[in-house]
Amino acid sequence: MKYAIASDHGGFELKQKLVEYYKKQGVSLCDLGTDSEESCDYPLIAHKMTNAIKAKEFDLGILICGTGIGISIAANRIKGIRAAVLYNEDVARLTREHNNANIAVFGGRMQKFEDVIKYFDIFRTTKFSEENRHQRRICELDE
Ligand code: RB5
């Protein structure tokens, strides 16, 4: 599986820690920026990620801003993108099983590194259930 990560300045510190951690784990996590703590605009960062996911360059993505909210709003405006803020283990699993979420979102100023790793590992290893009712609802999102 190929993963990508991107953040604005509010998520930069957490992004750097995740890139370092997953590199040591041997997990492919491509860093799409930002490259410093200098202020930048989360909609532009979100769109870099959504373009890459829609082009199937990566299987799943991680987006981070200060709260996780602005960048998830931006990502979810794009058809075919299902970005979910992960705030506990059940949500991390259920949003893959039920929503087939393709982007995990975190609040860099709100969430602990240890929790984020736990949630993303559940997210990336859980498959979409493919049950009819879930597939139907996902189709309805894009109609
Ligand atoms: C940046 O200060 C902050 O507004 C941004 O990271 C994000 O939290 C917006 O939702």
Residues whose N, C-alpha, C, O or C-beta is under 5 A from the ligand:
A	BS01	RB5	D8 G10 C65 G66 T67 G68 I69 G70 I71
